[in-house]
């Protein structure tokens, strides 16, 4: 029972990430239209979360998970396209350290993080007291994994994997630190791995084809993917290479148009 949801989580994560990278690598003149259309899809997805909140079947779990991915993708587009980031859009000043560096780094992304937190609260409010918690739990897990990755990049990791950042967000790289490791990294790895194992055991113990079992399986898959993404911060592998094909499509189309 746990295998199909795991595959679903993997496929949806891959498609969603590739779509965001592809749209973000298009000309900046297309950003507003893409972000607006994605916002319409996010509104539809939010409506789907509310509509399926009382659905305790496996179908409701899949729908909630997919809706959360769509909403999350819209937020990521807003960040990567530069619409929602933070009031500070300047590189880290030379010599900035301690509280000053943390304050400046926080100001580069605070608007986006607040928007994500508000959306998470909205999803929990829409499903409060209802059996289908797939969407809010998925969105919250994505938020936690994102915060963990951001703090690890800020504190310092061996592999920054910052190639996916577009030119208009290049200033963010100045707040990353390359170093052998930090105290948070093992906590992030153990935590995401432990959560994946716990969710897997919940899924295995749940009734066959139940919404609870499918939701737990989906969260297990997402946690495992989060652990792998954190491992990329340590291993000498560039996870950004997985998405080069998405941006290469736009480059090829642009080259063909210029011929």
C-alpha positions in Angstrom: 0.0 0.0 0.0 2.9 2.4 0.7 4.6 2.0 -2.7 2.1 3.8 -5.0 1.9 6.9 -2.7 5.7 7.0 -2.5 5.9 7.0 -6.3 3.2 9.6 -6.5 5.1 11.9 -4.1 8.3 11.4 -6.2 6.6 12.1 -9.5 4.7 15.1 -8.3 7.8 16.6 -6.6 9.8 16.1 -9.8 7.2 17.6 -12.1 6.5 20.5 -9.8 10.2 21.4 -9.4 10.9 21.1 -13.1 7.9 23.3 -13.9 9.0 26.0 -11.6 12.6 25.9 -12.9 11.4 26.0 -16.5 9.1 28.9 -15.9 11.8 30.8 -14.0 14.3 30.3 -16.8 12.0 31.9 -19.4 12.4 35.7 -20.2 11.5 38.0 -17.4 8.8 39.6 -19.5 6.8 36.3 -19.0 7.1 36.2 -15.2 4.0 38.3 -14.4 1.7 36.3 -16.6 3.2 33.0 -15.4 2.8 34.0 -11.7 -0.7 35.2 -12.2 -1.8 32.0 -14.0 -0.1 29.9 -11.3 -1.9 32.0 -8.7 -5.3 31.1 -10.3 -4.3 27.4 -10.1 -3.3 28.0 -6.4 -6.7 29.4 -5.7 -8.4 26.4 -7.3 -6.1 24.1 -5.3 -7.1 26.0 -2.1 -10.7 25.4 -3.0 -10.0 21.7 -3.5 -8.4 21.5 0.0 -11.6 23.0 1.5 -13.9 20.8 -0.6 -12.1 17.6 0.2 -11.5 18.3 3.9 -14.2 15.9 5.1 -13.0 13.2 2.7 -11.3 10.4 4.6 -10.6 8.1 1.6 -7.3 7.6 -0.2 -8.5 9.8 -3.0 -8.9 12.7 -0.7 -5.3 12.2 0.6 -4.0 12.3 -3.0 -6.0 15.4 -3.8 -4.8 17.2 -0.7 -1.2 16.4 -1.4 -1.4 17.5 -5.0 -3.2 20.7 -4.0 -0.5 21.5 -1.5 2.2 21.0 -4.1 0.5 23.4 -6.5 0.1 26.0 -3.8 3.8 25.5 -2.8 4.9 25.8 -6.4 3.1 29.2 -6.7 5.0 30.5 -3.6 8.3 29.3 -5.0 7.6 31.0 -8.3 6.9 34.3 -6.4 10.2 34.0 -4.7 12.4 32.9 -7.6 10.8 35.4 -9.9 11.5 38.2 -7.4 7.9 39.2 -6.6 7.9 38.1 -3.0 11.3 38.0 -1.2 12.2 40.7 1.4 13.0 44.4 1.9 16.7 43.8 1.7 17.9 43.1 -1.9 21.6 43.9 -1.4 24.6 41.6 -1.0 25.9 40.9 2.4 28.3 43.7 3.4 32.0 42.6 3.8 32.7 41.9 7.5 29.1 41.5 8.5 28.8 38.9 11.3 26.7 37.8 14.2 23.4 39.5 14.7 24.0 42.0 11.9 24.5 39.2 9.4 21.5 37.3 10.6 19.3 40.4 10.5 20.3 41.3 7.0 19.9 37.7 5.8 16.4 37.5 7.4 15.4 40.7 5.6 16.2 39.2 2.2 13.5 36.5 2.6 11.2 37.5 5.4 8.2 38.5 3.3 8.2 35.1 1.5 8.5 33.2 4.8 5.6 35.1 6.3 3.5 34.5 3.3 4.2 30.7 3.5 3.4 30.7 7.2 0.2 32.5 6.6 -0.8 30.0 3.9 0.0 27.1 6.2 -2.3 28.6 8.9 -5.0 29.1 6.2 -4.8 25.4 5.1 -5.1 24.3 8.8 -8.0 26.6 9.3 -9.8 25.2 6.2 -9.4 21.6 7.4 -9.7 22.2 11.2 -11.4 19.2 12.8 -11.8 17.4 9.5 -10.4 13.9 8.7 -8.3 14.9 5.6 -5.2 16.6 6.9 -3.1 15.7 3.8 -2.8 19.3 2.4 -1.9 21.2 5.6 0.6 18.5 6.8 2.2 18.4 3.3 2.6 22.2 3.2 3.9 22.4 6.7 6.5 19.7 6.0 7.6 21.5 2.9 7.9 24.7 5.0 10.0 23.0 7.7 12.3 21.4 5.2 12.7 24.7 3.4 13.6 26.5 6.7 16.1 23.8 7.5 17.8 24.0 4.2 18.0 27.8 4.4 19.5 27.8 7.9 22.0 25.2 6.8 23.1 27.3 3.9 23.3 30.3 6.1 25.4 28.5 8.8 27.6 26.8 6.1 27.8 23.6 4.2 30.3 21.9 1.9 28.1 22.1 -1.2 26.0 25.2 -1.7 24.2 23.9 -4.8 23.2 27.5 -5.7 23.2 27.2 -9.5 19.4 27.4 -9.7 19.3 30.9 -8.3 18.5 33.3 -11.2 20.6 36.4 -11.8 18.2 38.8 -10.1 18.6 36.8 -6.9 22.4 36.5 -7.1 22.7 38.7 -4.0 21.3 35.9 -1.8 24.4 33.8 -2.5 26.5 36.3 -0.5 24.6 35.2 2.7 25.5 31.5 2.2 28.7 30.1 3.7 30.8 27.3 2.5 32.4 25.3 5.2 32.9 21.7 6.3 29.6 21.6 8.2 27.5 23.0 11.0 25.7 21.7 14.1 22.3 21.9 12.5 23.1 19.7 9.6 23.2 16.3 11.4 20.0 17.3 13.2 18.3 18.0 9.9 19.5 14.7 8.4 18.5 12.7 11.4 15.2 14.5 11.8 14.1 14.2 8.2 15.2 10.5 8.1 13.5 9.8 11.4 10.3 11.4 10.3 10.3 9.4 7.1 10.7 6.1 9.1 8.0 7.2 11.6 5.5 8.1 8.8 6.3 4.8 7.0 5.4 2.8 10.2 2.2 4.8 10.6 1.3 4.0 7.0 2.1 0.3 7.4 -0.1 0.1 10.5 -3.1 2.0 8.9 -6.0 0.2 7.4 -5.5 -0.8 3.7 -6.3 2.0 1.2 -7.3 4.4 4.0 -6.7 8.2 3.8 -4.5 8.1 6.9 -2.3 5.4 5.4 -1.9 7.2 2.1 -1.3 10.6 3.8 1.4 9.0 6.0 3.0 7.3 2.9 3.1 10.6 1.0 4.7 12.4 4.0 7.2 9.6 4.3 8.2 10.0 0.7 8.4 13.8 1.0 10.6 13.5 4.2 12.9 11.0 2.4 13.2 13.5 -0.5 14.0 16.2 2.0 16.7 14.1 3.6 18.2 13.5 0.1 18.2 17.2 -0.6 20.0 17.9 2.7 22.5 15.2 1.7 23.3 17.1 -1.5 24.5 19.9 0.8 27.2 17.5 2.0 28.1 15.2 -0.9 30.2 16.4 -3.8 27.2 16.1 -6.1 25.4 19.0 -7.8 21.6 18.4 -7.5 21.0 21.5 -9.7 22.2 19.3 -12.7 18.9 17.5 -12.4 17.1 20.6 -13.6 19.5 21.8 -16.3 17.3 20.2 -18.9 14.3 22.3 -17.9 16.2 25.6 -18.4 18.0 24.2 -21.5 14.6 23.9 -23.2 14.1 27.6 -23.0 17.7 28.3 -24.2 17.2 26.1 -27.2 13.9 27.7 -28.1 15.5 31.2 -27.8 18.4 30.1 -30.0 16.0 28.7 -32.6 14.0 31.9 -32.6 17.1 34.0 -33.2 18.2 31.8 -36.2 
